[in-house]
Amino acid sequence: MKKRNTKKKSSQNNFSKLSVFQNQKYKFKKKCPLTGKGAPVVDYKNIKLLRRYVSENGKILPSRITSVSLKKQRDLSLSIKRARNLALL
Amino acid sequence: MNFYEHTLIARQDVSPSQMKQIQEKYTKIIENNDGDIVKFESWGLMNLSYLIKKNKKGNYLHFKIKGNGSTIKELEKNEKLDKNLLRYLTVKVKKLDLETDYFKKHEDSQKN
């Protein structure tokens, strides 16, 4: 019985983190997937990577959705535009 | 001396022998204007993602060049006049990466 109780509590805590009126402390923060060691190189030839950051209509996705850092987002948008010019995207 | 990456797209109905002529023509232009070709890649015939001058496909050529601004100026001047070409793109880079060749794998995935 005791074990069950603890499980329920933990799940409730997760929900509270998701609420809109949350404290800054408990926000989910994702790391940027393009920075750090072993991250893929942003390049206009690397189309497999660029496809992930483009919507179905070919628009560039905002960093608030993809959680890419500001610097990398600038690189991304530049290289997506280059790839578009070469009709790769 | 600067490093540049240069990509050409030629029309779809250009024959392979003509493609070689195009490649030789531009290598000569680069070398005559004190440039140096570090690496040459032929990406082959690939699908364009949208029509360019009623072409569905394009022949891609890729040069990695070590040269001056005047080299690139001369190159682009000649490419503007060439009717066999659809597009070109020059990118100045700090370092050339000679290891990764993105379009060898890309071709295989397209066939599947």
N, CA and C atoms of all chains as a GROMACS GRO file, in nm:
protein
  603
    1MET      N    1   0.083  -0.122   0.000
    1MET     CA    2   0.000   0.000   0.000
    1MET      C    3   0.086   0.126   0.000
    2LYS      N    4   0.185   0.121   0.081
    2LYS     CA    5   0.268   0.243   0.093
    2LYS      C    6   0.333   0.279  -0.041
    3LYS      N    7   0.378   0.173  -0.110
    3LYS     CA    8   0.446   0.197  -0.238
    3LYS      C    9   0.354   0.267  -0.337
    4ARG      N   10   0.229   0.218  -0.344
    4ARG     CA   11   0.132   0.277  -0.438
    4ARG      C   12   0.115   0.427  -0.411
    5ASN      N   13   0.104   0.457  -0.283
    5ASN     CA   14   0.083   0.597  -0.248
    5ASN      C   15   0.195   0.686  -0.300
    6THR      N   16   0.314   0.638  -0.283
    6THR     CA   17   0.427   0.721  -0.327
    6THR      C   18   0.423   0.743  -0.478
    7LYS      N   19   0.383   0.636  -0.550
    7LYS     CA   20   0.379   0.650  -0.696
    7LYS      C   21   0.279   0.758  -0.737
    8LYS      N   22   0.164   0.755  -0.676
    8LYS     CA   23   0.061   0.853  -0.711
    8LYS      C   24   0.112   0.995  -0.689
    9LYS      N   25   0.176   1.011  -0.577
    9LYS     CA   26   0.225   1.145  -0.544
    9LYS      C   27   0.321   1.197  -0.652
   10SER      N   28   0.409   1.109  -0.694
   10SER     CA   29   0.510   1.155  -0.791
   10SER      C   30   0.444   1.196  -0.922
   11SER      N   31   0.340   1.119  -0.963
   11SER     CA   32   0.275   1.154  -1.088
   11SER      C   33   0.203   1.288  -1.077
   12GLN      N   34   0.145   1.312  -0.960
   12GLN     CA   35   0.078   1.442  -0.940
   12GLN      C   36   0.179   1.556  -0.949
   13ASN      N   37   0.294   1.533  -0.894
   13ASN     CA   38   0.395   1.637  -0.900
   13ASN      C   39   0.431   1.673  -1.043
   14ASN      N   40   0.437   1.569  -1.128
   14ASN     CA   41   0.469   1.596  -1.268
   14ASN      C   42   0.364   1.683  -1.334
   15PHE      N   43   0.237   1.655  -1.300
   15PHE     CA   44   0.130   1.735  -1.360
   15PHE      C   45   0.139   1.880  -1.314
   16SER      N   46   0.173   1.898  -1.188
   16SER     CA   47   0.180   2.035  -1.139
   16SER      C   48   0.287   2.114  -1.213
   17LYS      N   49   0.393   2.043  -1.257
   17LYS     CA   50   0.498   2.111  -1.333
   17LYS      C   51   0.448   2.160  -1.467
   18LEU      N   52   0.348   2.091  -1.522
   18LEU     CA   53   0.301   2.125  -1.654
   18LEU      C   54   0.202   2.241  -1.655
   19SER      N   55   0.156   2.285  -1.539
   19SER     CA   56   0.049   2.385  -1.540
   19SER      C   57   0.099   2.518  -1.597
   20VAL      N   58   0.004   2.598  -1.640
   20VAL     CA   59   0.038   2.723  -1.707
   20VAL      C   60   0.094   2.825  -1.610
   21PHE      N   61   0.035   2.827  -1.489
   21PHE     CA   62   0.076   2.928  -1.391
   21PHE      C   63   0.188   2.875  -1.304
   22GLN      N   64   0.289   2.820  -1.368
   22GLN     CA   65   0.391   2.754  -1.288
   22GLN      C   66   0.499   2.851  -1.245
   23ASN      N   67   0.569   2.807  -1.143
   23ASN     CA   68   0.684   2.883  -1.098
   23ASN      C   69   0.798   2.864  -1.197
   24GLN      N   70   0.884   2.962  -1.209
   24GLN     CA   71   0.998   2.951  -1.300
   24GLN      C   72   1.088   2.833  -1.264
   25LYS      N   73   1.093   2.804  -1.134
   25LYS     CA   74   1.182   2.696  -1.087
   25LYS      C   75   1.148   2.563  -1.151
   26TYR      N   76   1.019   2.538  -1.169
   26TYR     CA   77   0.978   2.404  -1.205
   26TYR      C   78   0.951   2.388  -1.354
   27LYS      N   79   0.991   2.485  -1.432
   27LYS     CA   80   0.969   2.473  -1.576
   27LYS      C   81   1.057   2.363  -1.635
   28PHE      N   82   1.005   2.300  -1.738
   28PHE     CA   83   1.087   2.206  -1.812
   28PHE      C   84   1.181   2.286  -1.900
   29LYS      N   85   1.307   2.257  -1.890
   29LYS     CA   86   1.400   2.326  -1.979
   29LYS      C   87   1.475   2.221  -2.059
   30LYS      N   88   1.455   2.226  -2.191
   30LYS     CA   89   1.529   2.132  -2.274
   30LYS      C   90   1.660   2.197  -2.317
   31LYS      N   91   1.759   2.113  -2.334
   31LYS     CA   92   1.886   2.165  -2.383
   31LYS      C   93   1.880   2.180  -2.534
   32CYS      N   94   1.964   2.268  -2.584
   32CYS     CA   95   1.972   2.286  -2.729
   32CYS      C   96   2.033   2.160  -2.791
   33PRO      N   97   1.968   2.101  -2.892
   33PRO     CA   98   2.020   1.977  -2.950
   33PRO      C   99   2.140   1.997  -3.044
   34LEU      N  100   2.174   2.122  -3.074
   34LEU     CA  101   2.281   2.146  -3.172
   34LEU      C  102   2.410   2.200  -3.108
   35THR      N  103   2.408   2.222  -2.977
   35THR     CA  104   2.531   2.268  -2.913
   35THR      C  105   2.588   2.157  -2.826
   36GLY      N  106   2.710   2.177  -2.784
   36GLY     CA  107   2.776   2.078  -2.701
   36GLY      C  108   2.855   1.978  -2.782
   37LYS      N  109   2.913   1.883  -2.710
   37LYS     CA  110   3.000   1.786  -2.777
   37LYS      C  111   2.917   1.684  -2.854
   38GLY      N  112   2.969   1.646  -2.970
   38GLY     CA  113   2.904   1.542  -3.049
   38GLY      C  114   2.778   1.588  -3.118
   39ALA      N  115   2.753   1.719  -3.118
   39ALA     CA  116   2.634   1.770  -3.186
   39ALA      C  117   2.658   1.772  -3.336
   40PRO      N  118   2.551   1.753  -3.416
   40PRO     CA  119   2.569   1.755  -3.561
   40PRO      C  120   2.604   1.895  -3.612
   41VAL      N  121   2.674   1.898  -3.725
   41VAL     CA  122   2.719   2.024  -3.783
   41VAL      C  123   2.606   2.084  -3.866
   42VAL      N  124   2.578   2.212  -3.842
   42VAL     CA  125   2.477   2.281  -3.923
   42VAL      C  126   2.543   2.327  -4.052
   43ASP      N  127   2.494   2.275  -4.164
   43ASP     CA  128   2.555   2.306  -4.293
   43ASP      C  129   2.446   2.299  -4.399
   44TYR      N  130   2.461   2.378  -4.505
   44TYR     CA  131   2.355   2.378  -4.607
   44TYR      C  132   2.351   2.250  -4.688
   45LYS      N  133   2.457   2.167  -4.677
   45LYS     CA  134   2.457   2.040  -4.748
   45LYS      C  135   2.395   1.927  -4.666
   46ASN      N  136   2.385   1.950  -4.536
   46ASN     CA  137   2.336   1.846  -4.446
   46ASN      C  138   2.183   1.850  -4.443
   47ILE      N  139   2.122   1.796  -4.548
   47ILE     CA  140   1.979   1.814  -4.565
   47ILE      C  141   1.898   1.731  -4.468
   48LYS      N  142   1.950   1.615  -4.432
   48LYS     CA  143   1.880   1.531  -4.335
   48LYS      C  144   1.854   1.607  -4.206
   49LEU      N  145   1.953   1.683  -4.164
   49LEU     CA  146   1.940   1.761  -4.041
   49LEU      C  147   1.842   1.877  -4.061
   50LEU      N  148   1.855   1.945  -4.172
   50LEU     CA  149   1.772   2.065  -4.196
   50LEU      C  150   1.625   2.030  -4.209
   51ARG      N  151   1.596   1.912  -4.265
   51ARG     CA  152   1.457   1.869  -4.281
   51ARG      C  153   1.384   1.867  -4.148
   52ARG      N  154   1.458   1.839  -4.040
   52ARG     CA  155   1.396   1.828  -3.908
   52ARG      C  156   1.349   1.963  -3.856
   53TYR      N  157   1.412   2.070  -3.904
   53TYR     CA  158   1.379   2.202  -3.852
   53TYR      C  159   1.294   2.284  -3.948
   54VAL      N  160   1.223   2.213  -4.035
   54VAL     CA  161   1.138   2.278  -4.134
   54VAL      C  162   1.000   2.215  -4.124
   55SER      N  163   0.894   2.297  -4.134
   55SER     CA  164   0.759   2.242  -4.124
   55SER      C  165   0.722   2.171  -4.254
   56GLU      N  166   0.602   2.114  -4.257
   56GLU     CA  167   0.560   2.041  -4.378
   56GLU      C  168   0.550   2.132  -4.498
   57ASN      N  169   0.516   2.258  -4.471
   57ASN     CA  170   0.503   2.353  -4.581
   57ASN      C  171   0.637   2.416  -4.618
   58GLY      N  172   0.743   2.372  -4.554
   58GLY     CA  173   0.874   2.425  -4.588
   58GLY      C  174   0.913   2.550  -4.512
   59LYS      N  175   0.836   2.582  -4.409
   59LYS     CA  176   0.871   2.700  -4.329
   59LYS      C  177   0.970   2.661  -4.221
   60ILE      N  178   1.050   2.758  -4.181
   60ILE     CA  179   1.146   2.735  -4.072
   60ILE      C  180   1.070   2.734  -3.939
   61LEU      N  181   1.095   2.631  -3.857
   61LEU     CA  182   1.026   2.622  -3.728
   61LEU      C  183   1.088   2.719  -3.628
   62PRO      N  184   1.008   2.781  -3.544
   62PRO     CA  185   1.062   2.873  -3.443
   62PRO      C  186   1.139   2.798  -3.335
   63SER      N  187   1.236   2.866  -3.278
   63SER     CA  188   1.322   2.799  -3.180
   63SER      C  189   1.245   2.769  -3.052
   64ARG      N  190   1.132   2.837  -3.033
   64ARG     CA  191   1.055   2.809  -2.910
   64ARG      C  192   0.994   2.670  -2.916
   65ILE      N  193   0.978   2.616  -3.034
   65ILE     CA  194   0.927   2.479  -3.047
   65ILE      C  195   1.042   2.379  -3.045
   66THR      N  196   1.151   2.411  -3.116
   66THR     CA  197   1.259   2.314  -3.130
   66THR      C  198   1.365   2.325  -3.021
   67SER      N  199   1.356   2.433  -2.941
   67SER     CA  200   1.451   2.459  -2.833
   67SER      C  201   1.596   2.461  -2.881
   68VAL      N  202   1.616   2.524  -2.995
   68VAL     CA  203   1.752   2.548  -3.045
   68VAL      C  204   1.799   2.682  -2.988
   69SER      N  205   1.927   2.689  -2.957
   69SER     CA  206   1.979   2.813  -2.899
   69SER      C  207   1.979   2.924  -3.004
   70LEU      N  208   1.988   3.047  -2.957
   70LEU     CA  209   1.975   3.162  -3.047
   70LEU      C  210   2.082   3.160  -3.156
   71LYS      N  211   2.204   3.132  -3.114
   71LYS     CA  212   2.315   3.134  -3.209
   71LYS      C  213   2.296   3.028  -3.317
   72LYS      N  214   2.257   2.909  -3.272
   72LYS     CA  215   2.240   2.800  -3.368
   72LYS      C  216   2.119   2.824  -3.456
   73GLN      N  217   2.018   2.891  -3.403
   73GLN     CA  218   1.900   2.921  -3.483
   73GLN      C  219   1.936   3.015  -3.599
   74ARG      N  220   2.026   3.108  -3.572
   74ARG     CA  221   2.072   3.197  -3.678
   74ARG      C  222   2.146   3.118  -3.786
   75ASP      N  223   2.234   3.027  -3.742
   75ASP     CA  224   2.306   2.942  -3.838
   75ASP      C  225   2.208   2.859  -3.920
   76LEU      N  226   2.109   2.804  -3.849
   76LEU     CA  227   2.011   2.716  -3.914
   76LEU      C  228   1.937   2.791  -4.023
   77SER      N  229   1.885   2.910  -3.989
   77SER     CA  230   1.802   2.980  -4.086
   77SER      C  231   1.884   3.019  -4.207
   78LEU      N  232   2.010   3.055  -4.184
   78LEU     CA  233   2.097   3.090  -4.298
   78LEU      C  234   2.120   2.969  -4.388
   79SER      N  235   2.148   2.854  -4.324
   79SER     CA  236   2.180   2.738  -4.407
   79SER      C  237   2.055   2.680  -4.473
   80ILE      N  238   1.939   2.699  -4.412
   80ILE     CA  239   1.815   2.655  -4.476
   80ILE      C  240   1.790   2.740  -4.601
   81LYS      N  241   1.816   2.870  -4.589
   81LYS     CA  242   1.794   2.958  -4.703
   81LYS      C  243   1.892   2.926  -4.816
   82ARG      N  244   2.014   2.888  -4.781
   82ARG     CA  245   2.110   2.848  -4.885
   82ARG      C  246   2.064   2.721  -4.955
   83ALA      N  247   2.015   2.626  -4.875
   83ALA     CA  248   1.970   2.500  -4.933
   83ALA      C  249   1.850   2.523  -5.024
   84ARG      N  250   1.764   2.617  -4.986
   84ARG     CA  251   1.649   2.649  -5.071
   84ARG      C  252   1.694   2.705  -5.205
   85ASN      N  253   1.795   2.787  -5.202
   85ASN     CA  254   1.845   2.849  -5.324
   85ASN      C  255   1.898   2.744  -5.421
   86LEU      N  256   1.956   2.637  -5.365
   86LEU     CA  257   2.009   2.530  -5.449
   86LEU      C  258   1.904   2.423  -5.479
   87ALA      N  259   1.779   2.450  -5.443
   87ALA     CA  260   1.669   2.356  -5.466
   87ALA      C  261   1.692   2.221  -5.400
   88LEU      N  262   1.759   2.223  -5.286
   88LEU     CA  263   1.780   2.098  -5.212
   88LEU      C  264   1.668   2.076  -5.112
   89LEU      N  265   1.604   2.184  -5.069
   89LEU     CA  266   1.497   2.172  -4.969
   89LEU      C  267   1.362   2.208  -5.032
   90MET      N  268   4.470   3.459  -4.893
   90MET     CA  269   4.393   3.350  -4.956
   90MET      C  270   4.275   3.310  -4.868
   91ASN      N  271   4.163   3.292  -4.932
   91ASN     CA  272   4.042   3.250  -4.861
   91ASN      C  273   3.997   3.114  -4.912
   92PHE      N  274   3.910   3.054  -4.833
   92PHE     CA  275   3.851   2.926  -4.874
   92PHE      C  276   3.706   2.948  -4.916
   93TYR      N  277   3.670   2.885  -5.025
   93TYR     CA  278   3.532   2.895  -5.072
   93TYR      C  279   3.477   2.758  -5.107
   94GLU      N  280   3.344   2.747  -5.090
   94GLU     CA  281   3.274   2.630  -5.143
   94GLU      C  282   3.184   2.680  -5.254
   95HIS      N  283   3.194   2.613  -5.366
   95HIS     CA  284   3.119   2.661  -5.482
   95HIS      C  285   3.037   2.548  -5.542
   96THR      N  286   2.910   2.570  -5.564
   96THR     CA  287   2.822   2.467  -5.618
   96THR      C  288   2.754   2.518  -5.746
   97LEU      N  289   2.748   2.430  -5.844
   97LEU     CA  290   2.681   2.462  -5.970
   97LEU      C  291   2.565   2.367  -5.992
   98ILE      N  292   2.460   2.415  -6.055
   98ILE     CA  293   2.356   2.325  -6.104
   98ILE      C  294   2.345   2.344  -6.254
   99ALA      N  295   2.365   2.234  -6.329
   99ALA     CA  296   2.349   2.240  -6.474
   99ALA      C  297   2.214   2.180  -6.512
  100ARG      N  298   2.172   2.208  -6.635
  100ARG     CA  299   2.040   2.160  -6.679
  100ARG      C  300   2.036   2.008  -6.684
  101GLN      N  301   1.912   1.955  -6.688
  101GLN     CA  302   1.896   1.809  -6.680
  101GLN      C  303   1.935   1.739  -6.810
  102ASP      N  304   1.920   1.806  -6.925
  102ASP     CA  305   1.943   1.736  -7.052
  102ASP      C  306   2.086   1.757  -7.104
  103VAL      N  307   2.178   1.786  -7.013
  103VAL     CA  308   2.318   1.796  -7.052
  103VAL      C  309   2.379   1.657  -7.046
  104SER      N  310   2.449   1.618  -7.153
  104SER     CA  311   2.504   1.482  -7.158
  104SER      C  312   2.630   1.474  -7.070
  105PRO      N  313   2.665   1.351  -7.028
  105PRO     CA  314   2.782   1.333  -6.942
  105PRO      C  315   2.911   1.390  -6.999
  106SER      N  316   2.928   1.378  -7.134
  106SER     CA  317   3.050   1.432  -7.193
  106SER      C  318   3.051   1.584  -7.186
  107GLN      N  319   2.932   1.642  -7.201
  107GLN     CA  320   2.923   1.787  -7.188
  107GLN      C  321   2.951   1.831  -7.045
  108MET      N  322   2.906   1.748  -6.950
  108MET     CA  323   2.930   1.780  -6.809
  108MET      C  324   3.080   1.789  -6.782
  109LYS      N  325   3.155   1.696  -6.845
  109LYS     CA  326   3.300   1.698  -6.826
  109LYS      C  327   3.360   1.824  -6.883
  110GLN      N  328   3.307   1.866  -6.998
  110GLN     CA  329   3.355   1.990  -7.058
  110GLN      C  330   3.329   2.109  -6.966
  111ILE      N  331   3.208   2.110  -6.906
  111ILE     CA  332   3.173   2.220  -6.813
  111ILE      C  333   3.269   2.221  -6.695
  112GLN      N  334   3.292   2.100  -6.643
  112GLN     CA  335   3.384   2.088  -6.528
  112GLN      C  336   3.523   2.139  -6.564
  113GLU      N  337   3.572   2.096  -6.683
  113GLU     CA  338   3.706   2.139  -6.724
  113GLU      C  339   3.714   2.289  -6.749
  114LYS      N  340   3.604   2.342  -6.805
  114LYS     CA  341   3.600   2.485  -6.835
  114LYS      C  342   3.618   2.567  -6.707
  115TYR      N  343   3.545   2.527  -6.602
  115TYR     CA  344   3.551   2.606  -6.479
  115TYR      C  345   3.678   2.580  -6.398
  116THR      N  346   3.732   2.458  -6.408
  116THR     CA  347   3.860   2.435  -6.340
  116THR      C  348   3.968   2.522  -6.403
  117LYS      N  349   3.960   2.536  -6.537
  117LYS     CA  350   4.059   2.621  -6.605
  117LYS      C  351   4.045   2.765  -6.561
  118ILE      N  352   3.921   2.811  -6.554
  118ILE     CA  353   3.898   2.951  -6.514
  118ILE      C  354   3.952   2.976  -6.374
  119ILE      N  355   3.928   2.880  -6.284
  119ILE     CA  356   3.977   2.897  -6.148
  119ILE      C  357   4.130   2.900  -6.145
  120GLU      N  358   4.190   2.804  -6.217
  120GLU     CA  359   4.336   2.795  -6.210
  120GLU      C  360   4.406   2.911  -6.281
  121ASN      N  361   4.341   2.966  -6.384
  121ASN     CA  362   4.402   3.081  -6.453
  121ASN      C  363   4.397   3.208  -6.370
  122ASN      N  364   4.303   3.214  -6.276
  122ASN     CA  365   4.292   3.333  -6.192
  122ASN      C  366   4.349   3.306  -6.052
  123ASP      N  367   4.467   3.251  -6.050
  123ASP     CA  368   4.541   3.210  -5.930
  123ASP      C  369   4.454   3.156  -5.817
  124GLY      N  370   4.366   3.064  -5.855
  124GLY     CA  371   4.291   2.988  -5.755
  124GLY      C  372   4.342   2.846  -5.752
  125ASP      N  373   4.298   2.771  -5.653
  125ASP     CA  374   4.344   2.633  -5.641
  125ASP      C  375   4.226   2.546  -5.600
  126ILE      N  376   4.204   2.436  -5.673
  126ILE     CA  377   4.094   2.347  -5.636
  126ILE      C  378   4.146   2.244  -5.537
  127VAL      N  379   4.091   2.249  -5.417
  127VAL     CA  380   4.134   2.156  -5.313
  127VAL      C  381   4.063   2.022  -5.332
  128LYS      N  382   3.933   2.030  -5.363
  128LYS     CA  383   3.858   1.906  -5.382
  128LYS      C  384   3.745   1.930  -5.480
  129PHE      N  385   3.717   1.827  -5.558
  129PHE     CA  386   3.603   1.836  -5.650
  129PHE      C  387   3.507   1.721  -5.621
  130GLU      N  388   3.378   1.754  -5.613
  130GLU     CA  389   3.277   1.650  -5.592
  130GLU      C  390   3.171   1.661  -5.700
  131SER      N  391   3.133   1.547  -5.755
  131SER     CA  392   3.020   1.545  -5.848
  131SER      C  393   2.904   1.477  -5.778
  132TRP      N  394   2.799   1.552  -5.752
  132TRP     CA  395   2.685   1.494  -5.681
  132TRP      C  396   2.590   1.422  -5.776
  133GLY      N  397   2.611   1.440  -5.905
  133GLY     CA  398   2.531   1.368  -6.002
  133GLY      C  399   2.394   1.431  -6.026
  134LEU      N  400   2.311   1.355  -6.095
  134LEU     CA  401   2.178   1.403  -6.130
  134LEU      C  402   2.085   1.386  -6.010
  135MET      N  403   2.030   1.496  -5.962
  135MET     CA  404   1.941   1.489  -5.845
  135MET      C  405   1.811   1.561  -5.874
  136ASN      N  406   1.706   1.521  -5.801
  136ASN     CA  407   1.577   1.588  -5.815
  136ASN      C  408   1.584   1.727  -5.753
  137LEU      N  409   1.531   1.825  -5.825
  137LEU     CA  410   1.516   1.957  -5.767
  137LEU      C  411   1.387   1.958  -5.686
  138SER      N  412   1.385   2.037  -5.580
  138SER     CA  413   1.264   2.038  -5.498
  138SER      C  414   1.157   2.129  -5.557
  139TYR      N  415   1.192   2.210  -5.654
  139TYR     CA  416   1.092   2.288  -5.728
  139TYR      C  417   1.146   2.312  -5.869
  140LEU      N  418   1.058   2.347  -5.960
  140LEU     CA  419   1.100   2.365  -6.099
  140LEU      C  420   1.187   2.490  -6.112
  141ILE      N  421   1.296   2.477  -6.188
  141ILE     CA  422   1.377   2.593  -6.226
  141ILE      C  423   1.385   2.593  -6.377
  142LYS      N  424   1.330   2.693  -6.440
  142LYS     CA  425   1.328   2.702  -6.586
  142LYS      C  426   1.279   2.572  -6.649
  143LYS      N  427   1.172   2.519  -6.597
  143LYS     CA  428   1.106   2.396  -6.645
  143LYS      C  429   1.197   2.274  -6.636
  144ASN      N  430   1.292   2.274  -6.545
  144ASN     CA  431   1.375   2.156  -6.521
  144ASN      C  432   1.329   2.089  -6.392
  145LYS      N  433   1.314   1.955  -6.401
  145LYS     CA  434   1.278   1.882  -6.279
  145LYS      C  435   1.402   1.832  -6.206
  146LYS      N  436   1.507   1.807  -6.284
  146LYS     CA  437   1.630   1.755  -6.225
  146LYS      C  438   1.747   1.846  -6.259
  147GLY      N  439   1.855   1.826  -6.187
  147GLY     CA  440   1.973   1.906  -6.214
  147GLY      C  441   2.100   1.829  -6.189
  148ASN      N  442   2.203   1.862  -6.265
  148ASN     CA  443   2.336   1.803  -6.243
  148ASN      C  444   2.413   1.894  -6.149
  149TYR      N  445   2.454   1.836  -6.037
  149TYR     CA  446   2.523   1.918  -5.937
  149TYR      C  447   2.674   1.894  -5.944
  150LEU      N  448   2.748   2.005  -5.938
  150LEU     CA  449   2.894   1.999  -5.927
  150LEU      C  450   2.934   2.082  -5.806
  151HIS      N  451   3.034   2.035  -5.734
  151HIS     CA  452   3.074   2.105  -5.612
  151HIS      C  453   3.226   2.120  -5.609
  152PHE      N  454   3.273   2.244  -5.592
  152PHE     CA  455   3.417   2.270  -5.586
  152PHE      C  456   3.452   2.324  -5.447
  153LYS      N  457   3.564   2.281  -5.398
  153LYS     CA  458   3.620   2.344  -5.279
  153LYS      C  459   3.746   2.418  -5.323
  154ILE      N  460   3.743   2.550  -5.310
  154ILE     CA  461   3.842   2.635  -5.374
  154ILE      C  462   3.924   2.712  -5.271
  155LYS      N  463   4.053   2.726  -5.300
  155LYS     CA  464   4.137   2.816  -5.223
  155LYS      C  465   4.178   2.928  -5.319
  156GLY      N  466   4.135   3.049  -5.290
  156GLY     CA  467   4.164   3.156  -5.385
  156GLY      C  468   4.131   3.292  -5.331
  157ASN      N  469   4.136   3.390  -5.420
  157ASN     CA  470   4.108   3.528  -5.382
  157ASN      C  471   3.967   3.568  -5.425
  158GLY      N  472   3.929   3.689  -5.385
  158GLY     CA  473   3.800   3.741  -5.427
  158GLY      C  474   3.792   3.758  -5.578
  159SER      N  475   3.906   3.790  -5.639
  159SER     CA  476   3.905   3.811  -5.785
  159SER      C  477   3.879   3.681  -5.859
  160THR      N  478   3.924   3.569  -5.800
  160THR     CA  479   3.897   3.438  -5.861
  160THR      C  480   3.748   3.414  -5.871
  161ILE      N  481   3.680   3.441  -5.759
  161ILE     CA  482   3.536   3.416  -5.753
  161ILE      C  483   3.462   3.512  -5.845
  162LYS      N  484   3.512   3.633  -5.852
  162LYS     CA  485   3.448   3.734  -5.937
  162LYS      C  486   3.449   3.688  -6.082
  163GLU      N  487   3.565   3.640  -6.124
  163GLU     CA  488   3.580   3.594  -6.262
  163GLU      C  489   3.492   3.473  -6.289
  164LEU      N  490   3.487   3.382  -6.191
  164LEU     CA  491   3.405   3.260  -6.204
  164LEU      C  492   3.259   3.297  -6.224
  165GLU      N  493   3.209   3.383  -6.138
  165GLU     CA  494   3.066   3.414  -6.141
  165GLU      C  495   3.030   3.495  -6.264
  166LYS      N  496   3.126   3.573  -6.313
  166LYS     CA  497   3.103   3.650  -6.434
  166LYS      C  498   3.078   3.556  -6.552
  167ASN      N  499   3.158   3.446  -6.557
  167ASN     CA  500   3.141   3.350  -6.665
  167ASN      C  501   3.014   3.267  -6.649
  168GLU      N  502   2.979   3.240  -6.523
  168GLU     CA  503   2.862   3.155  -6.499
  168GLU      C  504   2.732   3.226  -6.531
  169LYS      N  505   2.731   3.356  -6.513
  169LYS     CA  506   2.610   3.434  -6.544
  169LYS      C  507   2.572   3.418  -6.690
  170LEU      N  508   2.674   3.407  -6.777
  170LEU     CA  509   2.648   3.402  -6.920
  170LEU      C  510   2.619   3.262  -6.970
  171ASP      N  511   2.653   3.162  -6.889
  171ASP     CA  512   2.642   3.024  -6.935
  171ASP      C  513   2.496   2.979  -6.935
  172LYS      N  514   2.447   2.934  -7.053
  172LYS     CA  515   2.306   2.896  -7.061
  172LYS      C  516   2.281   2.753  -7.014
  173ASN      N  517   2.388   2.676  -6.996
  173ASN     CA  518   2.372   2.539  -6.948
  173ASN      C  519   2.349   2.532  -6.797
  174LEU      N  520   2.374   2.641  -6.730
  174LEU     CA  521   2.364   2.640  -6.583
  174LEU      C  522   2.232   2.699  -6.537
  175LEU      N  523   2.182   2.644  -6.428
  175LEU     CA  524   2.059   2.696  -6.368
  175LEU      C  525   2.090   2.789  -6.251
  176ARG      N  526   2.175   2.744  -6.164
  176ARG     CA  527   2.206   2.820  -6.043
  176ARG      C  528   2.353   2.801  -6.007
  177TYR      N  529   2.403   2.892  -5.922
  177TYR     CA  530   2.532   2.869  -5.859
  177TYR      C  531   2.530   2.933  -5.723
  178LEU      N  532   2.615   2.885  -5.635
  178LEU     CA  533   2.622   2.938  -5.500
  178LEU      C  534   2.766   2.933  -5.452
  179THR      N  535   2.814   3.044  -5.402
  179THR     CA  536   2.948   3.046  -5.342
  179THR      C  537   2.934   3.078  -5.194
  180VAL      N  538   3.004   3.003  -5.113
  180VAL     CA  539   3.001   3.027  -4.969
  180VAL      C  540   3.145   3.038  -4.921
  181LYS      N  541   3.172   3.146  -4.849
  181LYS     CA  542   3.306   3.162  -4.792
  181LYS      C  543   3.309   3.090  -4.659
  182VAL      N  544   3.410   3.006  -4.638
  182VAL     CA  545   3.419   2.931  -4.513
  182VAL      C  546   3.556   2.954  -4.451
  183LYS      N  547   3.558   2.936  -4.319
  183LYS     CA  548   3.687   2.952  -4.251
  183LYS      C  549   3.774   2.829  -4.268
  184LYS      N  550   3.706   2.713  -4.263
  184LYS     CA  551   3.780   2.588  -4.280
  184LYS      C  552   3.704   2.499  -4.375
  185LEU      N  553   3.776   2.433  -4.464
  185LEU     CA  554   3.713   2.336  -4.551
  185LEU      C  555   3.711   2.202  -4.481
  186ASP      N  556   3.592   2.139  -4.474
  186ASP     CA  557   3.594   2.001  -4.424
  186ASP      C  558   3.591   1.907  -4.544
  187LEU      N  559   3.698   1.828  -4.552
  187LEU     CA  560   3.718   1.744  -4.670
  187LEU      C  561   3.672   1.601  -4.646
  188GLU      N  562   3.623   1.575  -4.525
  188GLU     CA  563   3.593   1.435  -4.490
  188GLU      C  564   3.450   1.396  -4.524
  189THR      N  565   3.356   1.479  -4.480
  189THR     CA  566   3.216   1.440  -4.498
  189THR      C  567   3.169   1.472  -4.638
  190ASP      N  568   3.108   1.373  -4.701
  190ASP     CA  569   3.048   1.390  -4.833
  190ASP      C  570   2.900   1.354  -4.818
  191TYR      N  571   2.817   1.458  -4.799
  191TYR     CA  572   2.677   1.433  -4.762
  191TYR      C  573   2.599   1.365  -4.873
  192PHE      N  574   2.641   1.383  -4.997
  192PHE     CA  575   2.551   1.342  -5.104
  192PHE      C  576   2.575   1.203  -5.157
  193LYS      N  577   2.675   1.135  -5.106
  193LYS     CA  578   2.688   0.994  -5.143
  193LYS      C  579   2.578   0.913  -5.077
  194LYS      N  580   2.555   0.942  -4.948
  194LYS     CA  581   2.449   0.871  -4.875
  194LYS      C  582   2.312   0.915  -4.924
  195HIS      N  583   2.304   1.044  -4.953
  195HIS     CA  584   2.176   1.103  -4.991
  195HIS      C  585   2.119   1.034  -5.115
  196GLU      N  586   2.206   1.001  -5.209
  196GLU     CA  587   2.160   0.936  -5.331
  196GLU      C  588   2.101   0.799  -5.302
  197ASP      N  589   2.164   0.726  -5.211
  197ASP     CA  590   2.116   0.592  -5.180
  197ASP      C  591   1.977   0.598  -5.117
  198SER      N  592   1.959   0.695  -5.027
  198SER     CA  593   1.831   0.704  -4.958
  198SER      C  594   1.719   0.741  -5.055
  199GLN      N  595   1.755   0.816  -5.159
  199GLN     CA  596   1.654   0.853  -5.257
  199GLN      C  597   1.609   0.734  -5.340
  200LYS      N  598   1.704   0.644  -5.369
  200LYS     CA  599   1.670   0.527  -5.448
  200LYS      C  600   1.573   0.436  -5.371
  201ASN      N  601   1.598   0.425  -5.241
  201ASN     CA  602   1.510   0.341  -5.160
  201ASN      C  603   1.376   0.412  -5.143
   0.00000   0.00000   0.00000
